[in-house]
Amino acid sequence: MQAYHFFSPLLAPNQAWAAFDWQCFSAAAAELATVAGATDACIPLTRQHPLMLSCSPAWLSNSAFREFIKKLGRDQAILAFPSGTAEIKEQELACKALRQDGAHVALGITESANFQLATLTSFDYLRLDSEHARSNIPLLDLINAHQSGFQLVASGVHSHELFDWAVAKRFSLMSSEFVTKADDRAPVDADTTRLKLLKLLSLVVQDADTREIEEIFRQEPKLSYNLLRLVNSVAVGPKTPITGFNQAITVLGRRQLQRWLQLLIYANQFGRGNQPNPLMQLAAARGRQLELLTAGLPSLTDIADTGEAAFMVGIFSLLDTLLHMPMSEILSSLPLSPTITAALRDRDGLLGELLTAVIASNTGDFRTAAESLKRSGIPPEKHLDAQIGAYSWASRISLE
């Protein structure tokens, strides 16, 4: 199997996308040539965020590695090495040379003794598994590392509680697996609000008359406010600011407005205010990625526009997390086509298979993701381009 490349957001303490973790899956993933061959495709994303790449210590003696770093951008790559790298003098000196050239270098930390070998002249980032760190790494080690100037990176953040722990311990970057899980500690929208959201979704799906949609906005002023913030964001960039619903239809057209209405559902969470919204951005990235993956594939029987259907499947795939409701209950309230319903409920059909791949990649199950992509006839190059395109687009969506 050829190597598939997988990217996942790394979050800042305020939950904004701050960097991306770059992983490969297959036996060829350990080869520098595999990673270097994807550099050109990654450039659009590196213009927005740094990429953290797991590196083999063997690459340190390869001149092609320096060329790869230069091409990717020294300031936009965080080169992550395993903990043993600091124990071998030649490798530690090679990391020091990279730092002197302006590169960012991370050292994996698996035990307390690793901190004694980490020096700021060779490493500026320290990466730890969050659960292991919370249970097995002395708090004093984390405090000293932070106060010494190291940037701490938490991997394996599978719960909201772990994310909060990492933020409290002054980690700079956190992995984002927890975003797809409902936070049981957060307040749940009142039933009336959820009913209005489902009503709006139903109208959007049916491409309902403008007046019917406007009525929902009159009942829920916050929806209007968030819609205008969305459509005026840098992701849309209208030359003239959009100030009303009818103007939004005129400027964007019904097709584009329908997409923003789908995303709008995620912008209505309680208590988020102007804070970054990683769930909305992930939903946007899923929708765009599925749309790009289906480009050029055979049309689906009961779907007029496969790309639009794929986008909707991606966007709607996180509604259960957002609404704190079973997906089956949500789907029973929406007049979706059988193909879209089957993809969301049962992971059935082409869209269901592709959704399986995207969800698996979000949770770090790269084997399942790669197998689903292969069964769907998606080659690694197309998958790479779809991810970069989707994350680059979703990175520009803002409610601030």
C-alpha positions as CSV (number, residue, x, y, z in Angstrom):
1,M,0.0,0.0,0.0
2,Q,1.3,3.5,-0.9
3,A,1.7,5.9,2.0
4,Y,-1.4,8.0,2.9
5,H,-0.7,11.3,4.6
6,F,-3.0,12.4,7.5
7,F,-3.3,15.9,9.0
8,S,-5.0,16.8,12.2
9,P,-5.4,20.2,14.0
10,L,-3.3,21.1,17.0
11,L,-5.1,23.5,19.2
12,A,-3.9,26.6,21.2
13,P,-5.1,27.0,24.8
14,N,-8.1,29.0,23.4
15,Q,-9.0,26.1,21.1
16,A,-8.0,28.0,17.9
17,W,-6.2,26.0,15.3
18,A,-2.5,26.7,15.9
19,A,-0.6,24.0,13.9
20,F,-1.2,20.6,12.3
21,D,0.1,17.2,13.1
22,W,1.4,15.3,10.0
23,Q,1.4,11.5,10.1
24,C,1.9,8.9,7.4
25,F,0.6,5.4,7.3
26,S,2.2,2.3,5.7
27,A,5.5,0.7,5.8
28,A,6.9,3.4,3.5
29,A,6.0,6.1,6.1
30,A,9.5,5.8,7.6
31,E,11.2,6.9,4.3
32,L,12.2,10.5,3.9
33,A,11.4,10.4,0.2
34,T,7.7,9.6,1.0
35,V,7.4,12.8,3.1
36,A,9.5,15.0,0.9
37,G,7.4,14.0,-2.1
38,A,4.4,15.6,-0.4
39,T,6.1,18.9,0.3
40,D,4.7,20.9,-2.7
41,A,1.1,19.8,-1.9
42,C,1.6,21.0,1.8
43,I,2.8,24.5,1.0
44,P,-0.7,26.1,1.0
45,L,-1.3,24.8,4.6
46,T,2.2,25.9,5.8
47,R,1.4,29.4,4.8
48,Q,-1.3,29.4,7.5
49,H,0.0,27.0,10.1
50,P,3.2,25.2,11.1
51,L,3.3,21.4,10.5
52,M,4.5,19.1,13.2
53,L,6.1,16.0,11.6
54,S,7.3,12.8,13.3
55,C,10.8,12.3,12.1
56,S,13.2,9.4,12.1
57,P,16.7,10.1,13.7
58,A,18.2,8.4,10.7
59,W,17.1,11.5,8.6
60,L,19.5,13.7,10.5
61,S,22.5,12.4,8.6
62,N,20.7,12.7,5.2
63,S,21.4,15.9,3.2
64,A,18.0,15.6,1.6
65,F,16.5,16.2,5.0
66,R,17.9,19.8,5.1
67,E,16.6,20.4,1.6
68,F,13.2,19.2,2.7
69,I,13.2,21.5,5.7
70,K,14.3,24.5,3.6
71,K,11.5,23.8,1.0
72,L,8.8,23.4,3.7
73,G,10.0,26.5,5.5
74,R,12.2,26.4,8.6
75,D,9.8,28.4,10.7
76,Q,6.8,26.4,9.5
77,A,8.0,22.9,10.4
78,I,8.2,21.4,13.9
79,L,10.5,18.4,13.5
80,A,9.5,15.8,16.2
81,F,12.0,13.1,17.2
82,P,11.7,10.2,19.7
83,S,13.0,10.5,23.2
84,G,16.1,8.4,22.5
85,T,17.4,11.1,20.1
86,A,18.8,13.2,23.0
87,E,20.7,10.2,24.4
88,I,22.9,9.8,21.2
89,K,25.5,12.6,21.0
90,E,25.7,12.7,17.2
91,Q,21.9,13.0,16.9
92,E,21.7,15.6,19.7
93,L,24.4,17.7,17.9
94,A,22.5,17.3,14.6
95,C,19.4,18.7,16.3
96,K,21.4,21.5,17.7
97,A,22.6,22.4,14.2
98,L,19.0,22.4,13.0
99,R,18.1,24.8,15.8
100,Q,21.0,27.1,15.0
101,D,19.7,27.2,11.4
102,G,16.3,28.4,12.7
103,A,14.4,25.2,12.6
104,H,11.9,24.1,15.4
105,V,12.8,20.7,16.9
106,A,10.7,18.7,19.3
107,L,11.8,15.9,21.6
108,G,9.4,13.1,22.8
109,I,9.2,12.8,26.6
110,T,8.2,9.3,27.9
111,E,9.7,9.5,31.4
112,S,11.1,12.0,33.9
113,A,14.7,11.3,33.0
114,N,14.2,12.6,29.5
115,F,13.9,16.2,30.8
116,Q,17.5,16.0,32.0
117,L,18.7,15.5,28.5
118,A,16.6,18.1,26.8
119,T,18.5,21.4,26.2
120,L,17.0,24.5,24.6
121,T,20.0,24.7,22.3
122,S,18.9,21.4,20.7
123,F,15.1,21.3,21.2
124,D,12.5,24.0,21.7
125,Y,9.4,21.8,21.9
126,L,8.7,18.8,24.2
127,R,5.9,16.4,23.2
128,L,4.2,14.2,25.7
129,D,1.2,11.8,25.7
130,S,-1.3,13.7,27.8
131,E,-2.8,10.7,29.7
132,H,0.7,9.4,30.5
133,A,2.0,12.8,31.5
134,R,-0.9,13.4,33.9
135,S,-0.5,10.0,35.6
136,N,3.3,9.5,35.5
137,I,5.2,12.7,34.9
138,P,5.9,14.8,38.1
139,L,4.2,18.1,38.0
140,L,7.5,19.8,39.0
141,D,9.1,18.6,35.7
142,L,6.3,20.2,33.7
143,I,6.6,23.4,35.6
144,N,10.4,23.6,35.2
145,A,10.2,22.8,31.5
146,H,7.7,25.6,30.9
147,Q,9.6,28.1,33.0
148,S,12.8,27.1,31.2
149,G,11.3,28.2,27.9
150,F,10.2,24.9,26.3
151,Q,6.9,24.8,24.4
152,L,4.9,21.8,25.7
153,V,2.9,19.7,23.2
154,A,0.1,17.3,24.4
155,S,-0.8,14.3,22.2
156,G,-3.6,11.9,22.7
157,V,-6.0,14.4,24.1
158,H,-9.1,12.3,23.9
159,S,-11.3,14.1,26.4
160,H,-12.3,17.7,27.2
161,E,-11.1,17.1,30.8
162,L,-7.6,16.2,29.4
163,F,-7.6,19.3,27.3
164,D,-8.4,21.5,30.3
165,W,-5.6,19.7,32.3
166,A,-3.1,20.4,29.6
167,V,-4.1,24.1,29.4
168,A,-3.8,24.4,33.2
169,K,-0.3,22.9,33.0
170,R,0.8,25.5,30.4
171,F,0.9,23.3,27.3
172,S,1.1,25.4,24.1
173,L,-0.3,22.9,21.7
174,M,-2.9,20.1,22.2
175,S,-4.2,17.4,19.9
176,S,-7.8,17.7,19.0
177,E,-9.3,14.2,19.2
178,F,-11.7,15.4,22.0
179,V,-13.4,17.9,19.7
180,T,-15.6,15.2,18.2
181,K,-17.0,14.2,21.6
182,A,-19.8,16.0,23.4
183,D,-18.6,17.7,26.6
184,D,-21.0,16.4,29.3
185,R,-19.9,19.3,31.6
186,A,-21.2,22.0,29.2
187,P,-24.7,23.3,29.3
188,V,-27.1,21.8,26.7
189,D,-29.2,24.1,24.5
190,A,-32.8,24.3,25.7
191,D,-35.3,22.1,23.8
192,T,-36.8,25.2,22.1
193,T,-33.5,26.3,20.7
194,R,-32.7,22.8,19.4
195,L,-36.1,22.5,17.8
196,K,-35.5,25.8,16.0
197,L,-32.1,24.6,14.8
198,L,-33.6,21.4,13.5
199,K,-36.4,23.4,11.8
200,L,-33.8,25.6,10.1
201,L,-31.9,22.5,9.0
202,S,-35.0,21.0,7.6
203,L,-35.7,24.1,5.6
204,V,-32.2,24.4,4.3
205,V,-32.2,20.7,3.2
206,Q,-35.4,21.3,1.3
207,D,-34.1,24.5,-0.2
208,A,-37.2,26.2,1.2
209,D,-38.7,29.5,0.3
210,T,-36.7,32.5,1.5
211,R,-39.6,33.8,3.6
212,E,-39.8,30.6,5.6
213,I,-36.1,30.8,6.4
214,E,-36.4,34.4,7.3
215,E,-39.1,33.6,9.8
216,I,-36.7,31.4,11.8
217,F,-34.2,34.2,11.8
218,R,-36.8,36.7,13.2
219,Q,-37.5,34.2,16.0
220,E,-33.8,33.7,16.8
221,P,-31.8,37.0,16.4
222,K,-28.5,35.3,17.4
223,L,-28.8,33.2,14.2
224,S,-28.9,36.4,12.1
225,Y,-26.0,37.8,14.0
226,N,-23.8,34.7,13.5
227,L,-24.8,34.3,9.8
228,L,-23.6,37.8,9.0
229,R,-20.4,37.2,10.9
230,L,-19.9,34.0,8.9
231,V,-20.6,35.4,5.4
232,N,-18.4,38.4,6.1
233,S,-15.5,36.4,7.3
234,V,-12.3,36.1,5.3
235,A,-13.4,32.8,4.0
236,V,-16.0,34.6,1.8
237,G,-14.5,38.0,1.6
238,P,-17.3,40.0,-0.1
239,K,-16.1,43.3,-1.5
240,T,-19.1,45.0,0.1
241,P,-20.1,44.0,3.7
242,I,-23.3,42.0,3.8
243,T,-25.7,43.5,6.3
244,G,-28.9,41.5,5.8
245,F,-30.4,38.2,4.9
246,N,-31.8,39.2,1.5
247,Q,-28.5,40.8,0.6
248,A,-26.7,37.6,1.5
249,I,-28.9,35.7,-1.0
250,T,-28.2,38.3,-3.7
251,V,-24.4,38.4,-3.2
252,L,-23.8,34.7,-2.5
253,G,-26.6,33.0,-4.3
254,R,-28.8,30.3,-2.9
255,R,-26.3,27.5,-3.4
256,Q,-23.5,29.2,-1.4
257,L,-25.9,30.5,1.2
258,Q,-27.2,27.0,1.8
259,R,-23.6,26.0,2.7
260,W,-23.3,28.8,5.2
261,L,-26.6,28.0,6.7
262,Q,-25.4,24.4,7.3
263,L,-22.3,25.8,9.0
264,L,-24.4,28.3,10.9
265,I,-25.8,25.5,13.1
266,Y,-22.4,25.1,14.7
267,A,-22.1,28.8,15.4
268,N,-25.0,28.9,17.8
269,Q,-23.4,27.1,20.7
270,F,-24.1,28.5,24.1
271,G,-21.3,30.3,25.8
272,R,-18.8,30.4,22.9
273,G,-19.2,34.1,22.1
274,N,-16.3,35.2,19.9
275,Q,-14.1,32.3,21.0
276,P,-12.6,30.0,18.4
277,N,-15.0,27.2,17.4
278,P,-13.1,24.0,16.6
279,L,-16.2,21.9,16.2
280,M,-17.5,24.2,13.5
281,Q,-14.1,24.3,11.7
282,L,-13.8,20.5,11.8
283,A,-17.3,20.2,10.4
284,A,-16.4,22.6,7.6
285,A,-13.2,20.7,6.9
286,R,-15.1,17.4,6.8
287,G,-17.6,18.8,4.4
288,R,-15.1,20.3,2.1
289,Q,-12.8,17.2,2.2
290,L,-15.6,14.9,1.3
291,E,-16.7,17.2,-1.6
292,L,-13.1,17.2,-3.0
293,L,-12.7,13.4,-2.6
294,T,-15.9,12.8,-4.6
295,A,-14.8,15.0,-7.5
296,G,-14.5,12.9,-10.6
297,L,-16.1,9.9,-9.1
298,P,-19.3,8.3,-10.7
299,S,-22.6,10.1,-9.8
300,L,-24.8,8.6,-7.2
301,T,-28.3,7.3,-8.3
302,D,-30.6,9.4,-6.2
303,I,-28.3,12.5,-5.9
304,A,-28.5,15.4,-8.3
305,D,-25.1,16.8,-7.2
306,T,-22.7,14.4,-5.6
307,G,-20.4,17.1,-4.4
308,E,-23.2,19.0,-2.6
309,A,-24.3,15.7,-1.0
310,A,-20.8,14.9,0.1
311,F,-20.4,18.4,1.6
312,M,-23.7,17.9,3.5
313,V,-22.7,14.5,4.8
314,G,-19.4,16.0,6.2
315,I,-21.1,19.0,7.8
316,F,-23.9,16.9,9.3
317,S,-21.6,14.2,10.6
318,L,-21.0,16.1,13.9
319,L,-24.6,17.1,14.6
320,D,-24.9,14.5,17.3
321,T,-21.9,16.0,19.1
322,L,-23.3,19.5,18.7
323,L,-26.9,18.8,19.7
324,H,-26.2,16.1,22.3
325,M,-28.7,13.8,20.5
326,P,-28.4,10.4,18.9
327,M,-27.8,10.7,15.1
328,S,-30.8,8.5,14.4
329,E,-33.1,10.9,16.2
330,I,-31.7,13.9,14.3
331,L,-32.0,12.1,11.0
332,S,-35.7,11.3,11.7
333,S,-36.4,15.0,11.8
334,L,-34.6,15.9,8.5
335,P,-36.0,15.2,5.0
336,L,-32.7,13.8,3.6
337,S,-32.2,11.6,0.6
338,P,-31.8,7.8,1.4
339,T,-28.1,8.0,0.3
340,I,-27.2,10.8,2.7
341,T,-29.2,9.2,5.5
342,A,-27.5,5.8,5.0
343,A,-24.1,7.5,5.0
344,L,-24.7,9.3,8.2
345,R,-26.5,6.6,10.1
346,D,-24.9,3.4,8.8
347,R,-21.7,4.5,7.0
348,D,-23.2,2.9,4.0
349,G,-22.4,3.5,0.3
350,L,-19.6,5.5,-1.2
351,L,-20.3,8.6,1.0
352,G,-20.5,6.4,4.1
353,E,-17.1,4.7,3.2
354,L,-15.5,8.1,2.7
355,L,-17.0,9.4,6.0
356,T,-15.6,6.4,7.7
357,A,-12.1,7.3,6.4
358,V,-12.4,10.9,7.5
359,I,-13.7,10.0,11.0
360,A,-11.0,7.4,11.5
361,S,-8.3,9.9,10.5
362,N,-9.7,12.4,13.0
363,T,-9.4,9.9,15.8
364,G,-5.9,8.7,14.8
365,D,-7.0,5.3,13.4
366,F,-4.9,5.6,10.3
367,R,-5.1,2.0,9.3
368,T,-8.9,2.0,9.1
369,A,-8.8,5.4,7.2
370,A,-6.3,4.1,4.7
371,E,-8.2,0.9,4.1
372,S,-11.5,2.8,3.5
373,L,-9.8,5.2,1.1
374,K,-8.3,2.3,-0.8
375,R,-11.7,0.6,-1.0
376,S,-13.2,3.8,-2.3
377,G,-10.7,4.1,-5.1
378,I,-9.0,7.3,-3.6
379,P,-5.3,7.3,-4.3
380,P,-2.9,8.9,-1.7
381,E,-2.3,12.0,-4.0
382,K,-5.9,12.8,-4.3
383,H,-6.5,12.3,-0.5
384,L,-3.5,14.6,0.3
385,D,-4.8,17.4,-2.0
386,A,-8.3,17.1,-0.6
387,Q,-7.1,17.4,3.0
388,I,-4.8,20.4,2.3
389,G,-7.6,22.1,0.4
390,A,-10.2,21.4,3.1
391,Y,-8.1,22.5,6.0
392,S,-6.8,25.6,4.2
393,W,-10.4,26.6,3.5
394,A,-11.7,25.8,7.0
395,S,-8.8,27.7,8.5
396,R,-10.1,30.9,7.0
397,I,-13.6,30.6,8.5
398,S,-13.9,32.9,11.4
399,L,-16.6,34.2,13.8
400,E,-14.2,36.8,15.4
